Amino acid sequence: MTMKAKILIVEDEEPISNFIETTLKSNDYSVLSARNGQEALSMIPSHCPDLVLLDLGLPDVDGITILKHLRTWSSTPVIVVSARVDESDKVEALDIGADDYIVKPFGTSELLARIRTAIRHSTNIRSGASDSVFTVKGLKIDFPKRLVTIDGNEVHLTQIEYKIVCLLAKSAGRVLTYDNIITELWGPYALKDNQILRVNMANIRRKLEKNPAAPEYIFTEVGVGYRMVEE
């Protein structure tokens, strides 16, 4: 018998919490609920959820504070579900360690897709799984061969372009912030200048996309970062 993934909903608005809970249960998830930050902080270590859906505007402790505390000892996937739409809030949450950020109101299909991606990514990390080939919509990345093809035709990328594409592919479906990418590729002391990243991304899109202005593979989360498509 397959074990149900356990999800903790941290949401103080009861109608929203009940809606999410009903949606998750109807899709065969096990669900826990916390109405405030302190309750969430006590439930996470005792119940060990597979994923946390975290609202930022809680009545006692701000969700960012909870996320910071959680990341000092746990890698449990966290998806922020918030009414805050400012890019600075999204960037801060993702840089601190949120796995994803969804703005209210949201569609159930989007929520479920983001949950599946976060849980799958976390499971792969824990198990040490690392697919040697990434494929989506005609794009194929053969990591051992360092080979990128589109519909069987080789794409010639520079070394840094290849690293960017691989980094995004290995986190397909998740948003990586500009700072995340720069730190990963150029080190923690690199100047956080997005211009060099944008130049490289423009070159990558010219090589990968049929129409760089309407990308199929790598999407821009404006003011936040980039996300590789996931099938």
N, C-alpha and C positions, 0 to 999 in steps of 0.2 A: 504494500500500500504506500502510495506517494505521500510524503510529509507535506502538509500545507505550509506555505511561507507565512510567517507571522509579521504583521504590520502594526506599528503603533501610530495612532493618529493623535497629534498634539494640536488641539483646536478648541478654543473657548466658546465659539459660537455653535450652540447645540444643533441648529438646523443644518449647518454645513457639515459638522461632524457626523450627524446621522445619515446625511446623504452619501458622504464618502464611505461610511461603514457599510451601508446597504449595497453600494456599488461593489465594494471589495468582496463582501461575503457572497454576492451573486456570481462572482468570478473565482470562487473557491479559495479565497485567502482567509487565514485566521486573523482576527482583528482585536486590538486592544485600543482603549481610548484614555487620554489624559486631558483634563480641562485647563490645566495651568502648567507652568514651567517646573515648579517644585515636584509636582506629581510625576511629571515626565522624567525628571532626573532620578527619581527613586524607582520608577518602573523599568527603565532601560537596563540597569545592571541585574535586576531581579528576574525579568522576563526574557531578556536577550532577544529582542525582536530582530527579524531579518532586514527590516527597513523601517525608517521613521519618516512620517509625513509631518513636517514642522511648520506651523504658522509662526510668523515673527511677532505679531501684535498680541502678545499674551498679557493677562491682567497683572501678573506678578513679576515675571522675569522676561526680558526681551529675548526673542528667539535667537538673535545673534549671540547673546551671552551663553545660552544653552549650547549652541553649536560649538562655540569656542571651548567650553568646558568638556563637551563630549569628545572633541578631537584631541584632548590631552591624554586620553586613555583608550579610545575606541575608534575603530574604522567602520562601524556600522553605517551602511548607506543612509544618507539623509537627503530627502527631496523637500525643498522649501516650497510651501504652498501659501502664497501671500498676496494681499491686495496692493502691496507696495510696488509701484511700477517704475520708480527711478532707477536708471542704469547703475547709479552708485550703490544702491542696495543689492542689486543682483551681483555686481562685481565683488562686493565685500563678502557676501554669503558664499559665492563660489570659490573665492580666494582662501577663505577660512577653512573650507573643506566640504561644503555642500556638494552633493553629486549632481544636483539639478535644481532648477528654479522654475516654478510654474506660477503664472499670475492669475489670480481670481478675476472674473469667472473663467472657468476652464471646461473643456469637453471631457467626458468620461473616457473616450477612446484615447485622447492624448495622455490623460493621467495614467491609464493602464499601460500604455506603451512605454512611458517614462519609467514606471515601476518595473516592468519586465527588464528594461535595459539596465537599470541600476542593480537589480538583484543578480542578473546574469554576469555583469561586470565584476561584482563583488565575489561571486562564486568562482569565477575563473581565476581571480587573484589568489583566493584562499587555496584553491586546488593546484595552483601553479600551472594551470592550463594556458597554453599560448599557441593559438592556431598558426601554422606556418604559412598559410595563404589566406588573404582577405579578398573576398569578391563581393561586388555589389553593382548591379546595373551595367555590366560589361567592363567595369573596372576591376582589375586583378592586381594584387600586390603579393609577390612571392618574396617573403622576408629572407629566407636563407639565400636565395639567388640575388637579392636586392634588385628585383626586376619588376617594373610597373608596365602594364599593358592596358590598352583600351580596345575592346573587341578584337583581341589577339595581336594588335599592333603595338610595338614597343614605344613607350614614352620616355624621352631622354630628359631626365631631371638633374639639376646640379645636386651636389651632396647635401646642401642645406635644404633645398626644396624636397628632396627625398626624405629627410629627417622629419620635416613638418608634416608631410603626407602620412608617414608611418605613425607619428605621434597621434594624429587625429584618427587614423584608421583603428588603432589599438584601443581607442576610447569612443568608437563609433556610436552615435546616438546621444552622446554627452557633450555639453558645452565646455570647451576649454577656454579660459580667459586669456587675454593677451599676455598678462603677466605670467600665468602658468606656462605658456608656450615659450616665452622668452627665457624664463628661469630654467626650464628643462633643457633648452637647446644651447643657451649661451652662459648659463651658470647664475647663481644667486646674486652675484655682484654686478651683473650686466646692467647697463643703463636701460631703464624701462621706457624705451622709445619705440612706439608702435609703428613708426614709419618704415623701418627696415623690414618688419614683419609684413606690412601691407604690400610693400614692393614685391617681396617673395611670393605672397599669396596671389598677386596680380599675374605674375609669371606662371605660377602653378595652374591658375585657371585658364590661361591662354593655351596651356598644353593639355589639360584634362577635359575641359568643358567644350561642348559643341557651341554653346553661346555663353561666354563668360558673364554676361549681364543677367542671365537667367540660369544660374548653376544647378546642376543635377546632383553633384557629389559633395561639395563643401559649401556650407551655408554660413553667412555672417549673422551673428547676433549683435546688432548694432550697438556700439559702445561697450560691448561685453567681451566678445571673442568669436570663435569659430566652432562649427560642429560638422562632423562627417556624417553623411546619410547612413542609415542602417536599414537593411531589408526587414 
